[in-house]
Amino acid sequence: MTSAGFLFAFPILFGILMLWQMRHDRRKQFIENQLETFVATANPVRPTSLRQSQKHVAMFLPQKLNIALNAAFEATGNGVKWAHLPLFAIPITMSVFGFTTAILALKPVLVMLLCILTAIGSPIVALWLAKLRYQRKFLDIFPDALDLIGRAVKAGLPVNEA
């Protein structure tokens, strides 16, 4: 494999491996833990805020950006963390760099511009895709949950217990 092929293939394979690692059984375990906690306490547990758990990163950001990122992370079900953002940006930026220099042979200024745009844009796209995936999972489960609540109320349980 040539060096240009390696520069193009390595980041893609690295990204696929990271996505597989993130998805593998973590979400299923999280849902099971939440259900067990809910059944045991009869109160849903709200995940910790990113402001509390990751103050060291948030203190370097402007307040508006910090609030927007906190909302974006919560919209993903707190499945994406600060540490995941470079894991999305680095392989994609490396592949853009390899593709634009080795295959397209663009000018260095244009290559740098494309790499900067990719490094900034890929975490945004990753957050957006994670948000869509989380919403889709919620919408897949929601009708069953409503049906379960309806049946429990019809059986005579109070709404809060249902």
CORTA-V523736 format. One record per backbone hydrogen bond with DSSP energy under -0.5 kcal/mol. NH is the residue of the N-H (numbers start at 1). CO is the residue of the C=O. Records with the same first field share a line. If there is no record, write none. Layout:
NH: CO / CO
This chain:
6: 2
7: 3
8: 4
9: 5
10: 6
11: 7
12: 8
13: 9
14: 10
15: 11
16: 12
17: 13
18: 14
19: 15
20: 16
21: 17
22: 18
23: 19
24: 20
27: 23
29: 25
30: 26
31: 27
32: 28
33: 29
34: 30
35: 31
36: 32
37: 33
38: 34
39: 35
40: 36
41: 37
42: 38
46: 44
53: 49
54: 50
57: 54
58: 54
59: 55
60: 57
61: 58
66: 62
67: 63
68: 64
69: 65
70: 66
71: 67
72: 68
73: 69
74: 70
75: 71
76: 72 / 73
77: 74
78: 73
79: 76
84: 81
85: 81 / 82
86: 82
87: 83
88: 84 / 85
89: 85
90: 86
92: 88
93: 89
94: 90
95: 91
96: 92
97: 93
98: 94
99: 95
100: 96
101: 97
102: 98
103: 98 / 99
104: 99
106: 100
111: 107
112: 108
113: 109
114: 110
115: 111
116: 112
117: 113
118: 114
119: 115
120: 116
121: 117
122: 118
124: 120
125: 121
126: 122
127: 123
128: 124
129: 125
130: 126
131: 127
132: 128
133: 129
134: 130
135: 131
136: 132
137: 133
138: 134
139: 135
140: 136
141: 137
142: 138
143: 139
145: 141
146: 142
147: 143
148: 144
149: 145
150: 146
151: 147
152: 148
153: 149
154: 150
155: 151
156: 153
157: 152
162: 158
